């Protein structure tokens, strides 16, 4: 966990009080307490109350942002009653040890709840103890790219400090409460008995406040949930490895792969965070749908027709590679372990099917890739252009290393526009619509793109990321602008450089984060096929997709892992299964 290693190094660099300094502080505190006994007594009782509130809040804490409501903290936690009884029956030393252990465990559970809240806000799911530690480093990289190195370092140090502070304060709070219970053993025993009776009565009668049961076992439920998540993850790993070894088209001979697309230049493009909210949300949709309709008409004038539908993504808010791999492999890849298993297998990806057929050269345009990317072999890409291989000399646009228009022009210059002996299949990842959606690039004259230096002025004139991230409404507006930009760049590229034999497939990888979508469970993304050759679209008539770039609300919705097999089948591929 490099992010925590670096943060702890910063913590060690901070000055801490010496032992002698601590002793002096304690001496001064005792003198002040003796000089002002009433104030000291009031302070002591205040600390007792705060400790009790802290422990109860931790025991009742929800693990989702919508759950953080006052009524969630008006319940009776069973774990507090059980803990009080346990501390009352123990002698001093075991009591202190058990109280500290109890508080430490409660502090760690609180940290897990906070991680659950963060992951739910950004990825639409809770934190996975087995799989998700590596994503914290990705989060740090995202903050560094979006907000700068200083902010990223401060955030990492702050996160570690917060985690340590929560655990230490919780342990101190439970030790203090254990000592209070021991000093008032008789009254505390009576109180615990009354509280236990009330809890059992409320649980038996099903009493509720604001629709929530008065008797709570929230902390135990959280612990059970985390345990089940870990167990399910470990079981899923073995089951998915077996699934990945079974492939409907795994043994199909090269000549029987995609025969009906032979001679076509095929582009499969993913638009970052292009989700259903872009055409459904009343604030976002007007701009995006206007762009889609305008670009549909422009493509029609150039001789292109389109069909659009919906796919349900395997991910939400982020982890785009899970959506890419699910679409292209036909496997449901919704976590990092499944991704590692799939990419280390021989399972046939759609892009590799083009390569395996022998009828296409294959290339990847990956402006978001900034380090070694061994997955290129699994995807069947002969050549990959990453963030450093396209000659870009302009500024970054927050996380995005270059504007989509430049990446597409570089694709044309480096590969698509070159004379070649056989057609080209390309996987293109467009990144300008990646959060935080500030600054958003503007379309410029294609002839003036050069090495991208002209984007300095565009970037400077754009909005500041922190300003947009702080306001949900502004995030939605700028998100919509970024989707319109990406769609415009891609379709203008097709209009400008496409031929009679160009086939474009483009789709979103996932919905944007909850700050844009709200806390919806919908994970649908638009998917579109564009071509001049009417025979290409006739092959998918049975899909019943909507004409144009904008899918209708009632257009068919498939799970994203269904796309590979449907596409291969539509264009003449013959199934020849491999089995485990």
C-alpha positions as CSV (number, residue, x, y, z in Angstrom):
1,X,0.0,0.0,0.0
2,X,2.4,2.7,-1.2
3,X,-0.1,5.5,-0.5
4,X,0.0,4.7,3.2
5,X,3.7,4.1,3.2
6,X,4.3,7.6,1.8
7,X,1.8,9.2,4.2
8,X,3.3,7.5,7.3
9,X,6.7,8.8,6.2
10,X,5.3,12.4,6.4
11,X,3.8,11.7,9.8
12,X,7.1,10.5,11.1
13,X,8.7,13.7,10.0
14,X,6.3,15.7,12.3
15,X,7.6,16.7,15.7
16,X,6.0,14.9,18.6
17,X,6.2,16.0,22.3
18,X,9.1,14.5,24.2
19,X,8.6,12.4,27.3
20,X,9.8,15.2,29.5
21,X,7.4,17.6,27.8
22,X,4.5,15.3,28.4
23,X,5.4,15.0,32.1
24,X,5.4,18.8,32.4
25,X,2.0,19.0,30.7
26,X,0.5,16.5,33.2
27,X,2.0,18.3,36.1
28,X,0.5,21.6,35.0
29,X,-2.9,19.9,34.4
30,X,-2.9,18.5,38.0
31,X,-2.1,21.9,39.4
32,X,-4.9,23.5,37.4
33,X,-7.4,20.8,38.4
34,X,-6.6,21.3,42.1
35,X,-6.9,25.0,41.8
36,X,-10.3,24.9,40.1
37,X,-12.1,21.7,41.2
38,X,-15.6,22.8,40.0
39,X,-14.3,23.5,36.5
40,X,-12.3,20.3,36.5
41,X,-15.4,18.3,37.5
42,X,-17.5,19.9,34.8
43,X,-14.8,19.3,32.2
44,X,-14.5,15.6,33.3
45,X,-18.2,15.0,33.0
46,X,-18.2,16.7,29.6
47,X,-15.5,14.4,28.5
48,X,-17.5,11.4,29.8
49,X,-20.5,12.5,27.8
50,X,-18.5,13.1,24.7
51,X,-16.9,9.7,25.0
52,X,-20.3,8.1,25.3
53,X,-21.6,10.0,22.3
54,X,-18.6,9.1,20.3
55,X,-19.0,5.4,21.0
56,X,-22.7,5.4,20.4
57,X,-22.3,7.3,17.1
58,X,-19.7,4.8,15.9
59,X,-22.0,1.9,16.8
60,X,-24.9,3.4,14.9
61,X,-23.0,4.9,12.0
62,X,-24.4,4.1,8.5
63,X,-22.1,3.2,5.7
64,X,-23.8,5.3,2.9
65,X,-24.0,9.0,2.5
66,X,-27.9,9.1,2.3
67,X,-27.9,7.1,5.6
68,X,-26.1,9.9,7.5
69,X,-29.3,11.4,8.9
70,X,-30.1,12.4,12.5
71,X,-32.8,9.7,12.9
72,X,-30.2,7.0,12.3
73,X,-28.5,8.0,15.6
74,X,-31.7,7.8,17.8
75,X,-31.6,4.1,18.3
76,X,-30.4,1.7,21.1
77,X,-27.2,-0.1,20.1
78,X,-27.1,-3.7,21.4
79,X,-23.3,-3.7,21.2
80,X,-23.1,-0.9,23.8
81,X,-25.2,-2.9,26.3
82,X,-23.1,-6.1,25.7
83,X,-19.9,-4.1,26.0
84,X,-21.0,-2.4,29.2
85,X,-22.0,-5.8,30.8
86,X,-18.6,-7.3,29.8
87,X,-16.6,-4.4,31.3
88,X,-18.6,-4.5,34.5
89,X,-17.7,-8.1,35.3
90,X,-14.0,-7.8,34.6
91,X,-11.3,-6.8,37.1
92,X,-9.3,-3.7,36.4
93,X,-6.4,-4.9,34.2
94,X,-8.5,-7.2,32.0
95,X,-11.1,-4.5,31.8
96,X,-8.7,-1.9,30.6
97,X,-7.3,-4.3,28.0
98,X,-10.7,-5.4,26.8
99,X,-12.0,-1.8,26.6
100,X,-8.9,-0.7,24.6
101,X,-9.4,-3.7,22.2
102,X,-13.1,-3.0,21.9
103,X,-12.5,0.6,21.1
104,X,-9.7,-0.2,18.6
105,X,-12.1,-2.6,16.8
106,X,-14.8,0.0,16.9
107,X,-12.4,2.6,15.5
108,X,-11.4,0.2,12.6
109,X,-15.0,-0.5,11.9
110,X,-15.7,3.3,11.7
111,X,-12.8,3.6,9.2
112,X,-14.3,0.8,7.1
113,X,-17.7,2.7,7.2
114,X,-16.0,5.8,6.0
115,X,-14.3,3.9,3.2
116,X,-17.7,2.4,2.3
117,X,-19.2,5.9,2.1
118,X,-16.4,7.1,-0.1
119,X,-16.5,4.1,-2.4
120,X,-20.3,4.2,-2.6
121,X,-20.1,7.9,-3.7
122,X,-17.6,7.3,-6.4
123,X,-18.0,3.6,-7.5
124,X,-21.5,2.8,-6.4
125,X,-20.4,0.0,-4.1
126,X,-18.8,-0.6,-0.7
127,X,-15.1,-1.1,0.0
128,X,-13.8,-4.6,-0.5
129,X,-11.1,-5.5,2.1
130,X,-9.6,-8.1,-0.2
131,X,-9.5,-6.2,-3.5
132,X,-9.6,-2.5,-3.1
133,X,-6.4,-1.4,-1.3
134,X,-4.7,-0.8,-4.7
135,X,-7.5,1.6,-5.7
136,X,-6.4,4.0,-3.0
137,X,-3.2,4.6,-4.9
138,X,-5.3,5.2,-8.0
139,X,-7.3,7.7,-6.0
140,X,-4.1,9.5,-4.9
141,X,-2.9,9.6,-8.5
142,X,-6.3,11.1,-9.6
143,X,-6.1,13.8,-6.9
144,X,-2.5,14.5,-7.9
145,X,-3.4,14.9,-11.6
146,X,-6.6,16.9,-10.9
147,X,-5.5,19.1,-8.0
148,X,-1.7,19.0,-7.9
149,X,1.0,17.2,-5.9
150,X,0.7,19.3,-2.8
151,X,-3.1,18.7,-2.4
152,X,-2.5,14.9,-3.1
153,X,0.1,14.7,-0.4
154,X,-2.0,16.7,2.1
155,X,-5.0,14.5,1.3
156,X,-3.0,11.3,1.9
157,X,-1.5,12.6,5.2
158,X,-4.9,13.9,6.3
159,X,-6.5,10.5,5.5
160,X,-3.9,8.6,7.5
161,X,-4.1,11.1,10.4
162,X,-7.9,10.8,10.4
163,X,-7.8,7.0,10.5
164,X,-5.2,6.9,13.3
165,X,-7.1,9.6,15.2
166,X,-10.4,7.7,14.9
167,X,-8.9,4.5,16.2
168,X,-7.0,6.2,19.1
169,X,-9.9,8.3,20.2
170,X,-12.3,5.4,20.1
171,X,-9.9,3.3,22.3
172,X,-9.4,6.1,24.8
173,X,-13.2,6.7,24.9
174,X,-14.0,3.1,25.7
175,X,-11.3,2.9,28.4
176,X,-12.7,6.0,30.0
177,X,-16.2,4.7,29.9
178,X,-15.0,1.4,31.3
179,X,-13.4,3.2,34.3
180,X,-16.6,5.3,34.8
181,X,-18.7,2.1,34.9
182,X,-16.3,0.5,37.4
183,X,-16.5,3.5,39.7
184,X,-20.3,3.4,39.7
185,X,-20.8,-0.4,39.4
186,X,-24.1,-0.7,41.2
187,X,-25.9,2.1,39.2
188,X,-24.2,1.0,36.0
189,X,-25.4,-2.6,36.4
190,X,-28.9,-1.4,37.0
191,X,-28.7,0.8,33.9
192,X,-27.4,-2.0,31.8
193,X,-30.2,-4.3,32.9
194,X,-32.8,-1.7,32.2
195,X,-31.3,-0.9,28.8
196,X,-31.1,-4.6,27.9
197,X,-34.8,-5.1,28.9
198,X,-35.8,-2.1,26.8
199,X,-33.8,-3.3,23.8
200,X,-35.3,-6.8,24.0
201,X,-38.8,-5.4,24.3
202,X,-38.4,-3.0,21.4
203,X,-36.9,-5.8,19.3
204,X,-39.7,-8.2,20.2
205,X,-42.4,-5.7,19.4
206,X,-40.7,-4.3,16.3
207,X,-40.9,-0.7,17.6
208,X,-39.7,1.9,15.1
209,X,-38.9,5.6,14.8
210,X,-39.1,7.2,11.4
211,X,-39.3,3.7,9.8
212,X,-36.2,2.4,11.6
213,X,-36.2,-0.2,14.4
214,X,-35.4,1.3,17.9
215,X,-33.4,-1.8,18.8
216,X,-30.2,-1.7,16.7
217,X,-27.4,-4.1,16.0
218,X,-25.9,-1.9,13.3
219,X,-22.2,-2.5,14.2
220,X,-22.7,-6.3,14.3
221,X,-24.5,-6.1,11.0
222,X,-21.7,-4.1,9.5
223,X,-19.2,-6.7,10.7
224,X,-21.3,-9.5,9.2
225,X,-21.5,-7.6,5.9
226,X,-17.8,-7.1,5.7
227,X,-17.2,-10.8,6.6
228,X,-19.6,-12.0,3.9
229,X,-18.0,-9.7,1.4
230,X,-14.6,-11.2,2.0
231,X,-15.9,-14.8,1.9
232,X,-17.9,-14.1,-1.3
233,X,-14.9,-12.5,-2.9
234,X,-12.7,-15.6,-2.1
235,X,-15.4,-18.0,-3.5
236,X,-15.9,-15.8,-6.6
237,X,-12.2,-15.9,-7.5
238,X,-12.3,-19.7,-8.0
239,X,-15.6,-19.7,-9.8
240,X,-14.7,-16.9,-12.2
241,X,-11.4,-18.5,-13.1
242,X,-13.3,-21.6,-14.3
243,X,-15.8,-19.3,-16.2
244,X,-13.0,-17.5,-17.9
245,X,-11.6,-20.8,-19.3
246,X,-14.9,-21.5,-21.0
247,X,-15.4,-19.5,-24.3
248,X,-18.2,-19.7,-26.9
249,X,-15.8,-18.6,-29.6
250,X,-12.5,-19.7,-28.1
251,X,-11.9,-22.5,-30.7
252,X,-13.4,-20.7,-33.7
253,X,-11.0,-21.0,-36.7
254,X,-9.6,-17.6,-37.9
255,X,-11.4,-17.8,-41.2
256,X,-14.8,-18.0,-39.4
257,X,-14.2,-14.9,-37.3
258,X,-16.0,-11.7,-38.5
259,X,-16.3,-12.7,-42.1
260,X,-19.0,-10.1,-42.8
261,X,-16.7,-7.2,-41.8
262,X,-13.8,-8.2,-44.0
263,X,-12.4,-5.2,-45.8
264,X,-13.8,-2.7,-43.3
265,X,-11.8,-0.3,-41.1
266,X,-13.4,-0.8,-37.6
267,X,-13.1,1.6,-34.7
268,X,-14.3,0.7,-31.2
269,X,-14.3,3.8,-29.1
270,X,-15.1,4.2,-25.4
271,X,-16.2,7.7,-24.2
272,X,-15.3,8.1,-20.5
273,X,-18.3,8.4,-18.1
274,X,-20.8,8.5,-21.0
275,X,-23.8,7.2,-19.1
276,X,-27.6,7.3,-19.4
277,X,-27.7,10.3,-17.1
278,X,-26.3,12.3,-20.1
279,X,-29.6,11.9,-22.0
280,X,-32.0,11.6,-19.1
281,X,-31.1,14.3,-16.5
282,X,-33.2,17.4,-17.0
283,X,-30.2,19.7,-16.4
284,X,-27.7,17.8,-18.5
285,X,-29.8,16.2,-21.3
286,X,-30.8,19.4,-23.3
287,X,-27.2,20.1,-24.3
288,X,-26.2,16.5,-24.9
289,X,-29.3,15.5,-26.8
290,X,-29.0,18.6,-29.0
291,X,-25.4,17.6,-29.7
292,X,-26.5,14.0,-30.6
293,X,-29.3,15.1,-32.9
294,X,-27.1,17.7,-34.6
295,X,-24.3,15.2,-35.1
296,X,-26.8,12.6,-36.4
297,X,-27.9,15.0,-39.0
298,X,-24.3,16.0,-40.0
299,X,-23.3,12.4,-40.4
300,X,-26.4,11.7,-42.5
301,X,-25.4,14.5,-44.8
302,X,-22.0,12.8,-45.1
303,X,-23.7,9.5,-46.0
304,X,-23.5,7.8,-42.6
305,X,-26.4,6.1,-40.7
306,X,-26.4,5.0,-37.0
307,X,-28.2,2.6,-34.6
308,X,-28.2,3.0,-30.8
309,X,-29.1,1.0,-27.8
310,X,-28.2,0.6,-24.1
311,X,-25.7,-1.6,-22.2
312,X,-25.7,-2.1,-18.5
313,X,-22.1,-1.5,-17.3
314,X,-20.2,-3.7,-14.9
315,X,-18.9,-0.7,-13.1
316,X,-20.1,2.7,-11.9
317,X,-18.4,6.1,-11.3
318,X,-14.9,4.8,-12.2
319,X,-12.6,1.8,-12.8
320,X,-13.2,2.3,-16.5
321,X,-11.0,-0.7,-17.4
322,X,-13.7,-3.0,-15.9
323,X,-16.2,-1.7,-18.5
324,X,-13.7,-2.0,-21.3
325,X,-12.8,-5.5,-20.5
326,X,-16.4,-6.6,-19.9
327,X,-17.5,-5.3,-23.3
328,X,-14.7,-6.8,-25.2
329,X,-14.4,-10.2,-23.4
330,X,-18.0,-11.2,-22.9
331,X,-17.2,-11.8,-19.2
332,X,-18.8,-9.9,-16.3
333,X,-15.7,-8.2,-14.9
334,X,-16.9,-6.1,-11.9
335,X,-13.8,-6.1,-9.6
336,X,-10.1,-6.1,-9.8
337,X,-9.6,-9.7,-9.0
338,X,-11.8,-10.7,-11.9
339,X,-9.9,-8.3,-14.1
340,X,-6.6,-9.9,-13.2
341,X,-8.0,-13.4,-13.7
342,X,-9.5,-12.5,-17.1
343,X,-6.4,-10.7,-18.5
344,X,-4.1,-13.6,-17.5
345,X,-6.4,-16.1,-19.3
346,X,-6.7,-17.0,-23.0
347,X,-10.3,-15.8,-23.2
348,X,-10.9,-14.3,-26.6
349,X,-11.6,-10.6,-26.6
350,X,-13.5,-8.9,-29.5
351,X,-10.4,-6.9,-30.4
352,X,-8.3,-10.1,-30.4
353,X,-10.8,-11.8,-32.7
354,X,-10.0,-9.2,-35.4
355,X,-6.3,-9.9,-34.9
356,X,-6.7,-13.7,-34.8
357,X,-8.8,-13.6,-38.0
358,X,-5.7,-12.5,-39.9
359,X,-7.8,-9.9,-41.8
360,X,-6.8,-6.7,-39.8
361,X,-3.9,-4.8,-38.3
362,X,-4.9,-3.8,-34.7
363,X,-3.9,-0.7,-32.8
364,X,-4.8,0.9,-29.5
365,X,-5.1,4.7,-28.9
366,X,-4.7,5.0,-25.1
367,X,-4.1,8.6,-24.0
368,X,-5.0,7.7,-20.4
369,X,-2.2,5.0,-20.1
370,X,0.8,6.5,-18.4
371,X,2.7,3.4,-17.4
372,X,3.5,-0.1,-18.6
373,X,0.3,-1.8,-20.0
374,X,0.8,-5.5,-20.4
375,X,-2.9,-6.1,-21.1
376,X,-2.2,-5.0,-24.7
377,X,-1.4,-8.6,-25.6
378,X,-4.7,-9.9,-24.1
379,X,-6.6,-7.4,-26.1
380,X,-4.8,-8.5,-29.2
381,X,-3.4,-5.1,-30.1
382,X,-0.3,-5.1,-32.4
383,X,0.6,-1.6,-31.4
384,X,-0.4,0.8,-28.6
385,X,0.0,4.6,-28.4
386,X,-0.1,5.8,-24.8
387,X,0.0,9.3,-23.3
388,X,3.6,9.8,-24.3
389,X,3.5,8.3,-27.9
390,X,1.3,10.7,-29.7
391,X,3.5,13.8,-29.9
392,X,1.4,16.0,-27.6
393,X,3.1,19.1,-26.3
394,X,0.2,20.9,-24.8
395,X,-1.1,21.1,-21.2
396,X,-3.0,18.4,-19.3
397,X,-6.7,19.0,-18.8
398,X,-7.0,17.9,-15.2
399,X,-6.8,14.1,-15.2
400,X,-7.0,13.9,-19.0
401,X,-3.5,14.0,-20.6
402,X,-4.7,15.5,-23.8
403,X,-8.0,16.7,-25.5
404,X,-9.9,14.0,-27.4
405,X,-9.7,16.0,-30.6
406,X,-6.0,15.9,-30.5
407,X,-5.9,12.2,-29.7
408,X,-8.1,11.5,-32.7
409,X,-6.0,13.7,-35.0
410,X,-2.9,11.9,-33.8
411,X,-4.6,8.6,-34.5
412,X,-5.3,9.7,-38.1
413,X,-1.7,10.9,-38.5
414,X,0.0,7.9,-37.0
415,X,-2.2,5.0,-38.1
416,X,-5.7,5.5,-39.7
417,X,-4.5,7.8,-42.5
418,X,-1.6,5.7,-43.6
419,X,-1.7,3.5,-46.6
420,X,-1.7,-0.2,-45.6
421,X,-2.0,-3.6,-47.0
422,X,-5.0,-4.6,-45.0
423,X,-7.8,-2.9,-43.0
424,X,-7.3,-1.5,-39.5
425,X,-9.2,-2.4,-36.3
426,X,-8.7,0.3,-33.6
427,X,-9.6,0.5,-29.9
428,X,-9.8,4.2,-29.0
429,X,-10.2,5.4,-25.4
430,X,-11.4,9.1,-25.1
431,X,-10.7,10.7,-21.8
432,X,-11.8,14.4,-21.9
433,X,-15.1,13.5,-20.1
434,X,-13.2,12.1,-17.1
435,X,-14.0,13.8,-13.8
436,X,-13.6,16.4,-12.4
437,X,-14.8,17.9,-15.8
438,X,-12.7,21.1,-15.4
439,X,-11.3,22.5,-17.5
440,X,-13.2,21.1,-20.5
441,X,-11.5,21.5,-23.9
442,X,-13.1,23.4,-26.7
443,X,-13.2,22.3,-30.4
444,X,-10.6,24.0,-32.5
445,X,-9.8,24.0,-36.2
446,X,-8.5,20.6,-37.1
447,X,-5.9,22.1,-39.4
448,X,-4.4,24.1,-36.5
449,X,-3.9,21.3,-33.9
450,X,-0.2,20.9,-34.6
451,X,1.5,19.5,-31.5
452,X,-1.2,20.7,-29.1
453,X,0.6,23.8,-27.9
454,X,-2.4,25.9,-28.8
455,X,-4.3,24.3,-26.0
456,X,-2.4,26.4,-23.5
457,X,-4.7,29.3,-23.9
458,X,-7.8,27.0,-23.9
459,X,-6.7,25.3,-20.7
460,X,-6.0,28.7,-19.0
461,X,-9.4,30.0,-20.0
462,X,-11.2,26.9,-18.6
463,X,-12.7,26.5,-15.1
464,X,-10.8,25.5,-12.0
465,X,-11.4,21.9,-11.0
466,X,-11.8,22.7,-7.3
467,X,-14.6,25.2,-8.1
468,X,-16.5,22.6,-10.1
469,X,-16.0,19.7,-7.7
470,X,-17.4,21.7,-4.8
471,X,-20.8,22.2,-6.5
472,X,-23.0,19.4,-7.6
473,X,-25.0,21.5,-10.0
474,X,-21.8,22.8,-11.6
475,X,-20.4,19.3,-11.8
476,X,-23.5,18.2,-13.7
477,X,-23.3,21.2,-16.1
478,X,-19.6,20.7,-16.9
479,X,-20.1,16.9,-17.2
480,X,-22.7,17.5,-19.9
481,X,-20.4,19.9,-21.7
482,X,-17.6,17.3,-21.6
483,X,-19.8,14.6,-23.1
484,X,-20.9,17.0,-25.9
485,X,-17.3,17.8,-26.6
486,X,-16.2,14.1,-26.8
487,X,-19.2,13.1,-29.0
488,X,-18.5,16.1,-31.3
489,X,-14.8,15.4,-31.6
490,X,-15.4,11.7,-32.4
491,X,-18.2,12.3,-35.0
492,X,-16.3,15.2,-36.6
493,X,-13.3,12.9,-36.9
494,X,-15.5,10.3,-38.7
495,X,-17.1,12.9,-40.9
496,X,-13.7,14.3,-41.8
497,X,-11.6,11.1,-42.2
498,X,-14.0,8.2,-42.5
499,X,-14.5,6.3,-45.8
500,X,-17.1,4.1,-47.3
501,X,-15.5,1.2,-45.5
502,X,-15.3,2.8,-42.0
503,X,-17.4,1.3,-39.2
504,X,-17.5,3.1,-35.9
505,X,-18.7,1.5,-32.7
506,X,-18.8,3.9,-29.7
507,X,-20.1,3.6,-26.2
508,X,-19.7,4.8,-22.6
509,X,-17.7,2.8,-20.1
510,X,-19.9,3.6,-17.1
511,X,-22.2,6.2,-15.5
512,X,-20.5,9.2,-13.8
513,X,-20.2,9.5,-10.0
514,X,-23.1,10.0,-7.6
515,X,-22.4,13.8,-7.5
516,X,-23.8,13.8,-11.1
517,X,-26.2,10.9,-11.2
518,X,-27.6,11.1,-7.7
519,X,-27.8,7.8,-5.8
520,X,-29.3,5.8,-8.6
521,X,-28.9,2.1,-9.2
522,X,-29.1,2.6,-13.0
523,X,-25.8,1.7,-14.7
524,X,-26.9,1.9,-18.3
525,X,-24.6,3.5,-21.0
526,X,-25.4,4.4,-24.6
527,X,-23.9,2.3,-27.4
528,X,-23.9,3.2,-31.1
529,X,-22.9,1.6,-34.4
530,X,-22.2,4.0,-37.4
531,X,-21.5,3.0,-41.0
532,X,-22.0,4.1,-44.6
533,X,-22.4,0.7,-45.9
534,X,-26.2,-0.2,-45.4
535,X,-25.3,-3.9,-45.2
536,X,-23.4,-3.3,-42.0
537,X,-26.4,-1.9,-40.2
538,X,-28.8,-4.5,-41.9
539,X,-26.8,-7.2,-40.0
540,X,-28.0,-5.8,-36.7
541,X,-31.6,-5.1,-37.7
542,X,-32.7,-7.8,-35.3
543,X,-31.2,-5.8,-32.4
544,X,-34.1,-3.3,-32.7
545,X,-31.9,-0.4,-31.9
546,X,-32.9,3.2,-32.4
547,X,-31.9,5.0,-35.6
548,X,-29.5,7.8,-35.0
549,X,-26.9,8.6,-32.2
550,X,-29.5,8.9,-29.4
551,X,-31.0,5.7,-28.1
552,X,-34.8,5.9,-27.3
553,X,-35.8,5.4,-23.6
554,X,-37.4,2.0,-24.5
555,X,-34.5,0.8,-26.7
556,X,-33.2,-2.7,-25.8
557,X,-31.0,-2.9,-22.7
558,X,-28.4,-5.7,-22.6
559,X,-25.8,-6.5,-20.0
560,X,-22.5,-5.3,-21.2
561,X,-21.0,-8.8,-21.2
562,X,-23.6,-9.8,-23.9
563,X,-22.1,-7.4,-26.5
564,X,-19.1,-9.5,-27.6
565,X,-21.1,-12.6,-28.6
566,X,-23.9,-10.6,-30.2
567,X,-21.5,-8.6,-32.3
568,X,-19.5,-11.6,-33.3
569,X,-22.6,-13.5,-34.3
570,X,-24.2,-10.6,-36.2
571,X,-21.1,-10.4,-38.4
572,X,-20.9,-14.0,-39.3
573,X,-18.6,-15.5,-36.7
574,X,-19.3,-19.3,-36.1
575,X,-19.2,-20.5,-32.4
576,X,-16.7,-23.1,-31.6
577,X,-16.6,-23.4,-27.8
578,X,-13.7,-24.2,-25.6
579,X,-14.5,-25.8,-22.3
580,X,-12.8,-26.0,-18.9
